[in-house]
Amino acid sequence: MRRLLHRLQDDRGDVPGWVLITLMTAALVILIWALAGPALGDIFQNAIDKVSGI
């Protein structure tokens, strides 16, 4: 019973899960940025050109 209570209070068990979630989120952000970055840059440049009158 004491070992069970100790294991329930131990919060080290979920660290690999959080590391995996963090790495997967970073990979998704990099992938989306790589795919959408040039298009977003073009949209931004077009908007700046229209505002500045070029």
mmCIF entry with sequence, helices, sheets and N, C-alpha, C, O atoms, coordinates in Angstrom:
data_MODEL
# 
_entry.id   MODEL 
# 
_entity.id                         1 
_entity.type                       polymer 
_entity.pdbx_number_of_molecules   1 
# 
_entity_poly.entity_id                      1 
_entity_poly.type                           'polypeptide(L)' 
_entity_poly.nstd_linkage                   no 
_entity_poly.nstd_monomer                   no 
_entity_poly.pdbx_seq_one_letter_code       MRRLLHRLQDDRGDVPGWVLITLMTAALVILIWALAGPALGDIFQNAIDKVSGI 
_entity_poly.pdbx_seq_one_letter_code_can   MRRLLHRLQDDRGDVPGWVLITLMTAALVILIWALAGPALGDIFQNAIDKVSGI 
_entity_poly.pdbx_strand_id                 A 
# 
loop_
_entity_poly_seq.entity_id 
_entity_poly_seq.num 
_entity_poly_seq.mon_id 
_entity_poly_seq.hetero 
1 1  MET n 
1 2  ARG n 
1 3  ARG n 
1 4  LEU n 
1 5  LEU n 
1 6  HIS n 
1 7  ARG n 
1 8  LEU n 
1 9  GLN n 
1 10 ASP n 
1 11 ASP n 
1 12 ARG n 
1 13 GLY n 
1 14 ASP n 
1 15 VAL n 
1 16 PRO n 
1 17 GLY n 
1 18 TRP n 
1 19 VAL n 
1 20 LEU n 
1 21 ILE n 
1 22 THR n 
1 23 LEU n 
1 24 MET n 
1 25 THR n 
1 26 ALA n 
1 27 ALA n 
1 28 LEU n 
1 29 VAL n 
1 30 ILE n 
1 31 LEU n 
1 32 ILE n 
1 33 TRP n 
1 34 ALA n 
1 35 LEU n 
1 36 ALA n 
1 37 GLY n 
1 38 PRO n 
1 39 ALA n 
1 40 LEU n 
1 41 GLY n 
1 42 ASP n 
1 43 ILE n 
1 44 PHE n 
1 45 GLN n 
1 46 ASN n 
1 47 ALA n 
1 48 ILE n 
1 49 ASP n 
1 50 LYS n 
1 51 VAL n 
1 52 SER n 
1 53 GLY n 
1 54 ILE n 
# 
_struct_asym.id          A 
_struct_asym.entity_id   1 
# 
loop_
_struct_conf.conf_type_id 
_struct_conf.id 
_struct_conf.pdbx_PDB_helix_id 
_struct_conf.beg_label_comp_id 
_struct_conf.beg_label_asym_id 
_struct_conf.beg_label_seq_id 
_struct_conf.pdbx_beg_PDB_ins_code 
_struct_conf.end_label_comp_id 
_struct_conf.end_label_asym_id 
_struct_conf.end_label_seq_id 
_struct_conf.pdbx_end_PDB_ins_code 
_struct_conf.beg_auth_comp_id 
_struct_conf.beg_auth_asym_id 
_struct_conf.beg_auth_seq_id 
_struct_conf.end_auth_comp_id 
_struct_conf.end_auth_asym_id 
_struct_conf.end_auth_seq_id 
_struct_conf.pdbx_PDB_helix_class 
_struct_conf.details 
_struct_conf.pdbx_PDB_helix_length 
HELX_P HELX_P1 AA1 ARG A 2  ? GLN A 9  ? ARG A 2  GLN A 9  1 ? 8  
HELX_P HELX_P2 AA2 VAL A 15 ? SER A 52 ? VAL A 15 SER A 52 1 ? 38 
# 
_struct_conf_type.id          HELX_P 
_struct_conf_type.criteria    ? 
_struct_conf_type.reference   ? 
# 
loop_
_atom_site.group_PDB 
_atom_site.id 
_atom_site.type_symbol 
_atom_site.label_atom_id 
_atom_site.label_alt_id 
_atom_site.label_comp_id 
_atom_site.label_asym_id 
_atom_site.label_entity_id 
_atom_site.label_seq_id 
_atom_site.pdbx_PDB_ins_code 
_atom_site.Cartn_x 
_atom_site.Cartn_y 
_atom_site.Cartn_z 
_atom_site.occupancy 
_atom_site.B_iso_or_equiv 
_atom_site.pdbx_formal_charge 
_atom_site.auth_seq_id 
_atom_site.auth_comp_id 
_atom_site.auth_asym_id 
_atom_site.auth_atom_id 
_atom_site.pdbx_PDB_model_num 
ATOM 1   N N  . MET A 1 1  ? 0.825  -1.188 0.000   1.00 0.00 ? 1  MET A N  1 
ATOM 2   C CA . MET A 1 1  ? 0.000  0.000  0.000   1.00 0.00 ? 1  MET A CA 1 
ATOM 3   C C  . MET A 1 1  ? 0.872  1.255  0.000   1.00 0.00 ? 1  MET A C  1 
ATOM 4   O O  . MET A 1 1  ? 0.569  2.232  -0.684  1.00 0.00 ? 1  MET A O  1 
ATOM 5   N N  . ARG A 1 2  ? 1.948  1.217  0.768   1.00 0.00 ? 2  ARG A N  1 
ATOM 6   C CA . ARG A 1 2  ? 2.846  2.372  0.855   1.00 0.00 ? 2  ARG A CA 1 
ATOM 7   C C  . ARG A 1 2  ? 3.529  2.626  -0.481  1.00 0.00 ? 2  ARG A C  1 
ATOM 8   O O  . ARG A 1 2  ? 3.720  3.776  -0.875  1.00 0.00 ? 2  ARG A O  1 
ATOM 9   N N  . ARG A 1 3  ? 3.903  1.543  -1.188  1.00 0.00 ? 3  ARG A N  1 
ATOM 10  C CA . ARG A 1 3  ? 4.529  1.698  -2.507  1.00 0.00 ? 3  ARG A CA 1 
ATOM 11  C C  . ARG A 1 3  ? 3.546  2.296  -3.507  1.00 0.00 ? 3  ARG A C  1 
ATOM 12  O O  . ARG A 1 3  ? 3.930  3.109  -4.348  1.00 0.00 ? 3  ARG A O  1 
ATOM 13  N N  . LEU A 1 4  ? 2.290  1.899  -3.418  1.00 0.00 ? 4  LEU A N  1 
ATOM 14  C CA . LEU A 1 4  ? 1.277  2.449  -4.307  1.00 0.00 ? 4  LEU A CA 1 
ATOM 15  C C  . LEU A 1 4  ? 1.096  3.942  -4.065  1.00 0.00 ? 4  LEU A C  1 
ATOM 16  O O  . LEU A 1 4  ? 1.008  4.713  -5.021  1.00 0.00 ? 4  LEU A O  1 
ATOM 17  N N  . LEU A 1 5  ? 1.040  4.358  -2.818  1.00 0.00 ? 5  LEU A N  1 
ATOM 18  C CA . LEU A 1 5  ? 0.912  5.782  -2.506  1.00 0.00 ? 5  LEU A CA 1 
ATOM 19  C C  . LEU A 1 5  ? 2.124  6.567  -2.984  1.00 0.00 ? 5  LEU A C  1 
ATOM 20  O O  . LEU A 1 5  ? 1.992  7.690  -3.470  1.00 0.00 ? 5  LEU A O  1 
ATOM 21  N N  . HIS A 1 6  ? 3.308  5.972  -2.843  1.00 0.00 ? 6  HIS A N  1 
ATOM 22  C CA . HIS A 1 6  ? 4.522  6.640  -3.299  1.00 0.00 ? 6  HIS A CA 1 
ATOM 23  C C  . HIS A 1 6  ? 4.504  6.801  -4.821  1.00 0.00 ? 6  HIS A C  1 
ATOM 24  O O  . HIS A 1 6  ? 4.901  7.843  -5.342  1.00 0.00 ? 6  HIS A O  1 
ATOM 25  N N  . ARG A 1 7  ? 4.049  5.776  -5.526  1.00 0.00 ? 7  ARG A N  1 
ATOM 26  C CA . ARG A 1 7  ? 3.994  5.865  -6.993  1.00 0.00 ? 7  ARG A CA 1 
ATOM 27  C C  . ARG A 1 7  ? 2.950  6.871  -7.448  1.00 0.00 ? 7  ARG A C  1 
ATOM 28  O O  . ARG A 1 7  ? 3.146  7.535  -8.466  1.00 0.00 ? 7  ARG A O  1 
ATOM 29  N N  . LEU A 1 8  ? 1.855  7.001  -6.727  1.00 0.00 ? 8  LEU A N  1 
ATOM 30  C CA . LEU A 1 8  ? 0.832  7.975  -7.094  1.00 0.00 ? 8  LEU A CA 1 
ATOM 31  C C  . LEU A 1 8  ? 1.310  9.412  -6.867  1.00 0.00 ? 8  LEU A C  1 
ATOM 32  O O  . LEU A 1 8  ? 0.911  10.322 -7.593  1.00 0.00 ? 8  LEU A O  1 
ATOM 33  N N  . GLN A 1 9  ? 2.155  9.611  -5.872  1.00 0.00 ? 9  GLN A N  1 
ATOM 34  C CA . GLN A 1 9  ? 2.663  10.944 -5.574  1.00 0.00 ? 9  GLN A CA 1 
ATOM 35  C C  . GLN A 1 9  ? 3.862  11.311 -6.437  1.00 0.00 ? 9  GLN A C  1 
ATOM 36  O O  . GLN A 1 9  ? 4.231  12.484 -6.499  1.00 0.00 ? 9  GLN A O  1 
ATOM 37  N N  . ASP A 1 10 ? 4.468  10.356 -7.092  1.00 0.00 ? 10 ASP A N  1 
ATOM 38  C CA . ASP A 1 10 ? 5.642  10.592 -7.923  1.00 0.00 ? 10 ASP A CA 1 
ATOM 39  C C  . ASP A 1 10 ? 5.184  11.140 -9.272  1.00 0.00 ? 10 ASP A C  1 
ATOM 40  O O  . ASP A 1 10 ? 4.433  10.474 -9.984  1.00 0.00 ? 10 ASP A O  1 
ATOM 41  N N  . ASP A 1 11 ? 5.627  12.344 -9.631  1.00 0.00 ? 11 ASP A N  1 
ATOM 42  C CA . ASP A 1 11 ? 5.179  12.964 -10.873 1.00 0.00 ? 11 ASP A CA 1 
ATOM 43  C C  . ASP A 1 11 ? 6.244  12.911 -11.971 1.00 0.00 ? 11 ASP A C  1 
ATOM 44  O O  . ASP A 1 11 ? 6.152  13.658 -12.945 1.00 0.00 ? 11 ASP A O  1 
ATOM 45  N N  . ARG A 1 12 ? 7.237  12.057 -11.834 1.00 0.00 ? 12 ARG A N  1 
ATOM 46  C CA . ARG A 1 12 ? 8.280  11.949 -12.847 1.00 0.00 ? 12 ARG A CA 1 
ATOM 47  C C  . ARG A 1 12 ? 7.848  11.092 -14.027 1.00 0.00 ? 12 ARG A C  1 
ATOM 48  O O  . ARG A 1 12 ? 8.500  11.132 -15.071 1.00 0.00 ? 12 ARG A O  1 
ATOM 49  N N  . GLY A 1 13 ? 6.788  10.328 -13.904 1.00 0.00 ? 13 GLY A N  1 
ATOM 50  C CA . GLY A 1 13 ? 6.423  9.359  -14.919 1.00 0.00 ? 13 GLY A CA 1 
ATOM 51  C C  . GLY A 1 13 ? 5.954  9.942  -16.229 1.00 0.00 ? 13 GLY A C  1 
ATOM 52  O O  . GLY A 1 13 ? 6.024  9.260  -17.252 1.00 0.00 ? 13 GLY A O  1 
ATOM 53  N N  . ASP A 1 14 ? 5.473  11.186 -16.246 1.00 0.00 ? 14 ASP A N  1 
ATOM 54  C CA . ASP A 1 14 ? 4.899  11.737 -17.459 1.00 0.00 ? 14 ASP A CA 1 
ATOM 55  C C  . ASP A 1 14 ? 5.855  12.646 -18.212 1.00 0.00 ? 14 ASP A C  1 
ATOM 56  O O  . ASP A 1 14 ? 5.461  13.259 -19.204 1.00 0.00 ? 14 ASP A O  1 
ATOM 57  N N  . VAL A 1 15 ? 7.092  12.748 -17.770 1.00 0.00 ? 15 VAL A N  1 
ATOM 58  C CA . VAL A 1 15 ? 8.055  13.628 -18.430 1.00 0.00 ? 15 VAL A CA 1 
ATOM 59  C C  . VAL A 1 15 ? 8.280  13.226 -19.887 1.00 0.00 ? 15 VAL A C  1 
ATOM 60  O O  . VAL A 1 15 ? 8.262  14.114 -20.740 1.00 0.00 ? 15 VAL A O  1 
ATOM 61  N N  . PRO A 1 16 ? 8.488  11.968 -20.234 1.00 0.00 ? 16 PRO A N  1 
ATOM 62  C CA . PRO A 1 16 ? 8.676  11.637 -21.652 1.00 0.00 ? 16 PRO A CA 1 
ATOM 63  C C  . PRO A 1 16 ? 7.482  12.025 -22.518 1.00 0.00 ? 16 PRO A C  1 
ATOM 64  O O  . PRO A 1 16 ? 7.659  12.401 -23.676 1.00 0.00 ? 16 PRO A O  1 
ATOM 65  N N  . GLY A 1 17 ? 6.286  11.941 -21.983 1.00 0.00 ? 17 GLY A N  1 
ATOM 66  C CA . GLY A 1 17 ? 5.106  12.361 -22.733 1.00 0.00 ? 17 GLY A CA 1 
ATOM 67  C C  . GLY A 1 17 ? 5.130  13.841 -23.040 1.00 0.00 ? 17 GLY A C  1 
ATOM 68  O O  . GLY A 1 17 ? 4.823  14.248 -24.160 1.00 0.00 ? 17 GLY A O  1 
ATOM 69  N N  . TRP A 1 18 ? 5.491  14.656 -22.054 1.00 0.00 ? 18 TRP A N  1 
ATOM 70  C CA . TRP A 1 18 ? 5.552  16.100 -22.280 1.00 0.00 ? 18 TRP A CA 1 
ATOM 71  C C  . TRP A 1 18 ? 6.676  16.465 -23.238 1.00 0.00 ? 18 TRP A C  1 
ATOM 72  O O  . TRP A 1 18 ? 6.538  17.386 -24.043 1.00 0.00 ? 18 TRP A O  1 
ATOM 73  N N  . VAL A 1 19 ? 7.780  15.749 -23.151 1.00 0.00 ? 19 VAL A N  1 
ATOM 74  C CA . VAL A 1 19 ? 8.883  16.004 -24.080 1.00 0.00 ? 19 VAL A CA 1 
ATOM 75  C C  . VAL A 1 19 ? 8.442  15.677 -25.498 1.00 0.00 ? 19 VAL A C  1 
ATOM 76  O O  . VAL A 1 19 ? 8.730  16.438 -26.422 1.00 0.00 ? 19 VAL A O  1 
ATOM 77  N N  . LEU A 1 20 ? 7.755  14.567 -25.684 1.00 0.00 ? 20 LEU A N  1 
ATOM 78  C CA . LEU A 1 20 ? 7.279  14.172 -26.998 1.00 0.00 ? 20 LEU A CA 1 
ATOM 79  C C  . LEU A 1 20 ? 6.277  15.179 -27.549 1.00 0.00 ? 20 LEU A C  1 
ATOM 80  O O  . LEU A 1 20 ? 6.346  15.538 -28.724 1.00 0.00 ? 20 LEU A O  1 
ATOM 81  N N  . ILE A 1 21 ? 5.352  15.634 -26.721 1.00 0.00 ? 21 ILE A N  1 
ATOM 82  C CA . ILE A 1 21 ? 4.375  16.630 -27.159 1.00 0.00 ? 21 ILE A CA 1 
ATOM 83  C C  . ILE A 1 21 ? 5.068  17.924 -27.555 1.00 0.00 ? 21 ILE A C  1 
ATOM 84  O O  . ILE A 1 21 ? 4.708  18.535 -28.561 1.00 0.00 ? 21 ILE A O  1 
ATOM 85  N N  . THR A 1 22 ? 6.062  18.350 -26.772 1.00 0.00 ? 22 THR A N  1 
ATOM 86  C CA . THR A 1 22 ? 6.786  19.580 -27.085 1.00 0.00 ? 22 THR A CA 1 
ATOM 87  C C  . THR A 1 22 ? 7.546  19.458 -28.398 1.00 0.00 ? 22 THR A C  1 
ATOM 88  O O  . THR A 1 22 ? 7.518  20.379 -29.214 1.00 0.00 ? 22 THR A O  1 
ATOM 89  N N  . LEU A 1 23 ? 8.218  18.346 -28.609 1.00 0.00 ? 23 LEU A N  1 
ATOM 90  C CA . LEU A 1 23 ? 8.963  18.147 -29.852 1.00 0.00 ? 23 LEU A CA 1 
ATOM 91  C C  . LEU A 1 23 ? 8.039  18.052 -31.060 1.00 0.00 ? 23 LEU A C  1 
ATOM 92  O O  . LEU A 1 23 ? 8.353  18.588 -32.122 1.00 0.00 ? 23 LEU A O  1 
ATOM 93  N N  . MET A 1 24 ? 6.920  17.386 -30.911 1.00 0.00 ? 24 MET A N  1 
ATOM 94  C CA . MET A 1 24 ? 5.985  17.284 -32.023 1.00 0.00 ? 24 MET A CA 1 
ATOM 95  C C  . MET A 1 24 ? 5.365  18.640 -32.355 1.00 0.00 ? 24 MET A C  1 
ATOM 96  O O  . MET A 1 24 ? 5.163  18.958 -33.527 1.00 0.00 ? 24 MET A O  1 
ATOM 97  N N  . THR A 1 25 ? 5.065  19.432 -31.343 1.00 0.00 ? 25 THR A N  1 
ATOM 98  C CA . THR A 1 25 ? 4.519  20.765 -31.572 1.00 0.00 ? 25 THR A CA 1 
ATOM 99  C C  . THR A 1 25 ? 5.545  21.641 -32.279 1.00 0.00 ? 25 THR A C  1 
ATOM 100 O O  . THR A 1 25 ? 5.202  22.366 -33.213 1.00 0.00 ? 25 THR A O  1 
ATOM 101 N N  . ALA A 1 26 ? 6.793  21.582 -31.845 1.00 0.00 ? 26 ALA A N  1 
ATOM 102 C CA . ALA A 1 26 ? 7.843  22.363 -32.500 1.00 0.00 ? 26 ALA A CA 1 
ATOM 103 C C  . ALA A 1 26 ? 8.014  21.923 -33.957 1.00 0.00 ? 26 ALA A C  1 
ATOM 104 O O  . ALA A 1 26 ? 8.209  22.763 -34.835 1.00 0.00 ? 26 ALA A O  1 
ATOM 105 N N  . ALA A 1 27 ? 7.943  20.634 -34.216 1.00 0.00 ? 27 ALA A N  1 
ATOM 106 C CA . ALA A 1 27 ? 8.079  20.142 -35.584 1.00 0.00 ? 27 ALA A CA 1 
ATOM 107 C C  . ALA A 1 27 ? 6.922  20.621 -36.458 1.00 0.00 ? 27 ALA A C  1 
ATOM 108 O O  . ALA A 1 27 ? 7.128  20.981 -37.617 1.00 0.00 ? 27 ALA A O  1 
ATOM 109 N N  . LEU A 1 28 ? 5.718  20.626 -35.912 1.00 0.00 ? 28 LEU A N  1 
ATOM 110 C CA . LEU A 1 28 ? 4.567  21.117 -36.673 1.00 0.00 ? 28 LEU A CA 1 
ATOM 111 C C  . LEU A 1 28 ? 4.684  22.602 -36.972 1.00 0.00 ? 28 LEU A C  1 
ATOM 112 O O  . LEU A 1 28 ? 4.360  23.039 -38.076 1.00 0.00 ? 28 LEU A O  1 
ATOM 113 N N  . VAL A 1 29 ? 5.138  23.373 -36.008 1.00 0.00 ? 29 VAL A N  1 
ATOM 114 C CA . VAL A 1 29 ? 5.313  24.807 -36.228 1.00 0.00 ? 29 VAL A CA 1 
ATOM 115 C C  . VAL A 1 29 ? 6.349  25.051 -37.314 1.00 0.00 ? 29 VAL A C  1 
ATOM 116 O O  . VAL A 1 29 ? 6.142  25.896 -38.185 1.00 0.00 ? 29 VAL A O  1 
ATOM 117 N N  . ILE A 1 30 ? 7.451  24.331 -37.277 1.00 0.00 ? 30 ILE A N  1 
ATOM 118 C CA . ILE A 1 30 ? 8.495  24.496 -38.297 1.00 0.00 ? 30 ILE A CA 1 
ATOM 119 C C  . ILE A 1 30 ? 7.964  24.098 -39.673 1.00 0.00 ? 30 ILE A C  1 
ATOM 120 O O  . ILE A 1 30 ? 8.236  24.782 -40.660 1.00 0.00 ? 30 ILE A O  1 
ATOM 121 N N  . LEU A 1 31 ? 7.222  23.018 -39.747 1.00 0.00 ? 31 LEU A N  1 
ATOM 122 C CA . LEU A 1 31 ? 6.668  22.564 -41.025 1.00 0.00 ? 31 LEU A CA 1 
ATOM 123 C C  . LEU A 1 31 ? 5.678  23.571 -41.588 1.00 0.00 ? 31 LEU A C  1 
ATOM 124 O O  . LEU A 1 31 ? 5.740  23.911 -42.769 1.00 0.00 ? 31 LEU A O  1 
ATOM 125 N N  . ILE A 1 32 ? 4.765  24.048 -40.750 1.00 0.00 ? 32 ILE A N  1 
ATOM 126 C CA . ILE A 1 32 ? 3.778  25.029 -41.211 1.00 0.00 ? 32 ILE A CA 1 
ATOM 127 C C  . ILE A 1 32 ? 4.466  26.321 -41.611 1.00 0.00 ? 32 ILE A C  1 
ATOM 128 O O  . ILE A 1 32 ? 4.107  26.926 -42.621 1.00 0.00 ? 32 ILE A O  1 
ATOM 129 N N  . TRP A 1 33 ? 5.446  26.749 -40.834 1.00 0.00 ? 33 TRP A N  1 
ATOM 130 C CA . TRP A 1 33 ? 6.177  27.973 -41.163 1.00 0.00 ? 33 TRP A CA 1 
ATOM 131 C C  . TRP A 1 33 ? 6.902  27.824 -42.500 1.00 0.00 ? 33 TRP A C  1 
ATOM 132 O O  . TRP A 1 33 ? 6.913  28.756 -43.304 1.00 0.00 ? 33 TRP A O  1 
ATOM 133 N N  . ALA A 1 34 ? 7.503  26.670 -42.741 1.00 0.00 ? 34 ALA A N  1 
ATOM 134 C CA . ALA A 1 34 ? 8.224  26.447 -43.992 1.00 0.00 ? 34 ALA A CA 1 
ATOM 135 C C  . ALA A 1 34 ? 7.276  26.451 -45.191 1.00 0.00 ? 34 ALA A C  1 
ATOM 136 O O  . ALA A 1 34 ? 7.636  26.940 -46.262 1.00 0.00 ? 34 ALA A O  1 
ATOM 137 N N  . LEU A 1 35 ? 6.083  25.918 -45.021 1.00 0.00 ? 35 LEU A N  1 
ATOM 138 C CA . LEU A 1 35 ? 5.129  25.866 -46.122 1.00 0.00 ? 35 LEU A CA 1 
ATOM 139 C C  . LEU A 1 35 ? 4.417  27.199 -46.337 1.00 0.00 ? 35 LEU A C  1 
ATOM 140 O O  . LEU A 1 35 ? 4.215  27.613 -47.479 1.00 0.00 ? 35 LEU A O  1 
ATOM 141 N N  . ALA A 1 36 ? 4.040  27.864 -45.269 1.00 0.00 ? 36 ALA A N  1 
ATOM 142 C CA . ALA A 1 36 ? 3.228  29.079 -45.384 1.00 0.00 ? 36 ALA A CA 1 
ATOM 143 C C  . ALA A 1 36 ? 4.060  30.357 -45.341 1.00 0.00 ? 36 ALA A C  1 
ATOM 144 O O  . ALA A 1 36 ? 3.543  31.424 -45.674 1.00 0.00 ? 36 ALA A O  1 
ATOM 145 N N  . GLY A 1 37 ? 5.309  30.287 -44.949 1.00 0.00 ? 37 GLY A N  1 
ATOM 146 C CA . GLY A 1 37 ? 6.138  31.481 -44.794 1.00 0.00 ? 37 GLY A CA 1 
ATOM 147 C C  . GLY A 1 37 ? 6.261  32.320 -46.048 1.00 0.00 ? 37 GLY A C  1 
ATOM 148 O O  . GLY A 1 37 ? 6.022  33.526 -45.996 1.00 0.00 ? 37 GLY A O  1 
ATOM 149 N N  . PRO A 1 38 ? 6.627  31.722 -47.182 1.00 0.00 ? 38 PRO A N  1 
ATOM 150 C CA . PRO A 1 38 ? 6.742  32.527 -48.403 1.00 0.00 ? 38 PRO A CA 1 
ATOM 151 C C  . PRO A 1 38 ? 5.416  33.175 -48.821 1.00 0.00 ? 38 PRO A C  1 
ATOM 152 O O  . PRO A 1 38 ? 5.402  34.330 -49.245 1.00 0.00 ? 38 PRO A O  1 
ATOM 153 N N  . ALA A 1 39 ? 4.318  32.450 -48.706 1.00 0.00 ? 39 ALA A N  1 
ATOM 154 C CA . ALA A 1 39 ? 3.015  33.012 -49.072 1.00 0.00 ? 39 ALA A CA 1 
ATOM 155 C C  . ALA A 1 39 ? 2.639  34.163 -48.146 1.00 0.00 ? 39 ALA A C  1 
ATOM 156 O O  . ALA A 1 39 ? 2.127  35.188 -48.599 1.00 0.00 ? 39 ALA A O  1 
ATOM 157 N N  . LEU A 1 40 ? 2.892  33.995 -46.851 1.00 0.00 ? 40 LEU A N  1 
ATOM 158 C CA . LEU A 1 40 ? 2.586  35.076 -45.907 1.00 0.00 ? 40 LEU A CA 1 
ATOM 159 C C  . LEU A 1 40 ? 3.487  36.280 -46.152 1.00 0.00 ? 40 LEU A C  1 
ATOM 160 O O  . LEU A 1 40 ? 3.052  37.422 -46.002 1.00 0.00 ? 40 LEU A O  1 
ATOM 161 N N  . GLY A 1 41 ? 4.729  36.035 -46.526 1.00 0.00 ? 41 GLY A N  1 
ATOM 162 C CA . GLY A 1 41 ? 5.635  37.130 -46.856 1.00 0.00 ? 41 GLY A CA 1 
ATOM 163 C C  . GLY A 1 41 ? 5.158  37.906 -48.069 1.00 0.00 ? 41 GLY A C  1 
ATOM 164 O O  . GLY A 1 41 ? 5.231  39.134 -48.090 1.00 0.00 ? 41 GLY A O  1 
ATOM 165 N N  . ASP A 1 42 ? 4.666  37.194 -49.085 1.00 0.00 ? 42 ASP A N  1 
ATOM 166 C CA . ASP A 1 42 ? 4.126  37.856 -50.274 1.00 0.00 ? 42 ASP A CA 1 
ATOM 167 C C  . ASP A 1 42 ? 2.885  38.677 -49.952 1.00 0.00 ? 42 ASP A C  1 
ATOM 168 O O  . ASP A 1 42 ? 2.736  39.794 -50.447 1.00 0.00 ? 42 ASP A O  1 
ATOM 169 N N  . ILE A 1 43 ? 1.997  38.135 -49.128 1.00 0.00 ? 43 ILE A N  1 
ATOM 170 C CA . ILE A 1 43 ? 0.798  38.868 -48.728 1.00 0.00 ? 43 ILE A CA 1 
ATOM 171 C C  . ILE A 1 43 ? 1.182  40.134 -47.979 1.00 0.00 ? 43 ILE A C  1 
ATOM 172 O O  . ILE A 1 43 ? 0.625  41.202 -48.234 1.00 0.00 ? 43 ILE A O  1 
ATOM 173 N N  . PHE A 1 44 ? 2.119  40.021 -47.068 1.00 0.00 ? 44 PHE A N  1 
ATOM 174 C CA . PHE A 1 44 ? 2.562  41.179 -46.307 1.00 0.00 ? 44 PHE A CA 1 
ATOM 175 C C  . PHE A 1 44 ? 3.200  42.219 -47.228 1.00 0.00 ? 44 PHE A C  1 
ATOM 176 O O  . PHE A 1 44 ? 2.920  43.411 -47.103 1.00 0.00 ? 44 PHE A O  1 
ATOM 177 N N  . GLN A 1 45 ? 4.046  41.781 -48.142 1.00 0.00 ? 45 GLN A N  1 
ATOM 178 C CA . GLN A 1 45 ? 4.713  42.718 -49.053 1.00 0.00 ? 45 GLN A CA 1 
ATOM 179 C C  . GLN A 1 45 ? 3.703  43.416 -49.957 1.00 0.00 ? 45 GLN A C  1 
ATOM 180 O O  . GLN A 1 45 ? 3.821  44.616 -50.204 1.00 0.00 ? 45 GLN A O  1 
ATOM 181 N N  . ASN A 1 46 ? 2.707  42.673 -50.455 1.00 0.00 ? 46 ASN A N  1 
ATOM 182 C CA . ASN A 1 46 ? 1.668  43.285 -51.271 1.00 0.00 ? 46 ASN A CA 1 
ATOM 183 C C  . ASN A 1 46 ? 0.885  44.331 -50.488 1.00 0.00 ? 46 ASN A C  1 
ATOM 184 O O  . ASN A 1 46 ? 0.565  45.394 -51.022 1.00 0.00 ? 46 ASN A O  1 
ATOM 185 N N  . ALA A 1 47 ? 0.576  44.041 -49.239 1.00 0.00 ? 47 ALA A N  1 
ATOM 186 C CA . ALA A 1 47 ? -0.150 44.996 -48.412 1.00 0.00 ? 47 ALA A CA 1 
ATOM 187 C C  . ALA A 1 47 ? 0.678  46.251 -48.176 1.00 0.00 ? 47 ALA A C  1 
ATOM 188 O O  . ALA A 1 47 ? 0.143  47.358 -48.232 1.00 0.00 ? 47 ALA A O  1 
ATOM 189 N N  . ILE A 1 48 ? 1.966  46.099 -47.915 1.00 0.00 ? 48 ILE A N  1 
ATOM 190 C CA . ILE A 1 48 ? 2.848  47.251 -47.704 1.00 0.00 ? 48 ILE A CA 1 
ATOM 191 C C  . ILE A 1 48 ? 2.960  48.069 -48.982 1.00 0.00 ? 48 ILE A C  1 
ATOM 192 O O  . ILE A 1 48 ? 2.949  49.299 -48.939 1.00 0.00 ? 48 ILE A O  1 
ATOM 193 N N  . ASP A 1 49 ? 3.067  47.388 -50.121 1.00 0.00 ? 49 ASP A N  1 
ATOM 194 C CA . ASP A 1 49 ? 3.165  48.105 -51.396 1.00 0.00 ? 49 ASP A CA 1 
ATOM 195 C C  . ASP A 1 49 ? 1.899  48.916 -51.688 1.00 0.00 ? 49 ASP A C  1 
ATOM 196 O O  . ASP A 1 49 ? 1.980  50.034 -52.196 1.00 0.00 ? 49 ASP A O  1 
ATOM 197 N N  . LYS A 1 50 ? 0.734  48.356 -51.367 1.00 0.00 ? 50 LYS A N  1 
ATOM 198 C CA . LYS A 1 50 ? -0.522 49.085 -51.605 1.00 0.00 ? 50 LYS A CA 1 
ATOM 199 C C  . LYS A 1 50 ? -0.646 50.295 -50.687 1.00 0.00 ? 50 LYS A C  1 
ATOM 200 O O  . LYS A 1 50 ? -1.120 51.352 -51.104 1.00 0.00 ? 50 LYS A O  1 
ATOM 201 N N  . VAL A 1 51 ? -0.223 50.138 -49.446 1.00 0.00 ? 51 VAL A N  1 
ATOM 202 C CA . VAL A 1 51 ? -0.306 51.249 -48.498 1.00 0.00 ? 51 VAL A CA 1 
ATOM 203 C C  . VAL A 1 51 ? 0.681  52.365 -48.864 1.00 0.00 ? 51 VAL A C  1 
ATOM 204 O O  . VAL A 1 51 ? 0.357  53.548 -48.763 1.00 0.00 ? 51 VAL A O  1 
ATOM 205 N N  . SER A 1 52 ? 1.867  51.981 -49.280 1.00 0.00 ? 52 SER A N  1 
ATOM 206 C CA . SER A 1 52 ? 2.882  52.982 -49.577 1.00 0.00 ? 52 SER A CA 1 
ATOM 207 C C  . SER A 1 52 ? 2.727  53.561 -50.987 1.00 0.00 ? 52 SER A C  1 
ATOM 208 O O  . SER A 1 52 ? 3.395  54.541 -51.317 1.00 0.00 ? 52 SER A O  1 
ATOM 209 N N  . GLY A 1 53 ? 1.873  52.987 -51.816 1.00 0.00 ? 53 GLY A N  1 
ATOM 210 C CA . GLY A 1 53 ? 1.605  53.532 -53.139 1.00 0.00 ? 53 GLY A CA 1 
ATOM 211 C C  . GLY A 1 53 ? 2.594  53.114 -54.194 1.00 0.00 ? 53 GLY A C  1 
ATOM 212 O O  . GLY A 1 53 ? 2.666  53.766 -55.236 1.00 0.00 ? 53 GLY A O  1 
ATOM 213 N N  . ILE A 1 54 ? 3.346  52.084 -53.989 1.00 0.00 ? 54 ILE A N  1 
ATOM 214 C CA . ILE A 1 54 ? 4.326  51.614 -54.975 1.00 0.00 ? 54 ILE A CA 1 
ATOM 215 C C  . ILE A 1 54 ? 3.641  50.756 -56.005 1.00 0.00 ? 54 ILE A C  1 
ATOM 216 O O  . ILE A 1 54 ? 4.290  50.261 -56.926 1.00 0.00 ? 54 ILE A O  1 
# 
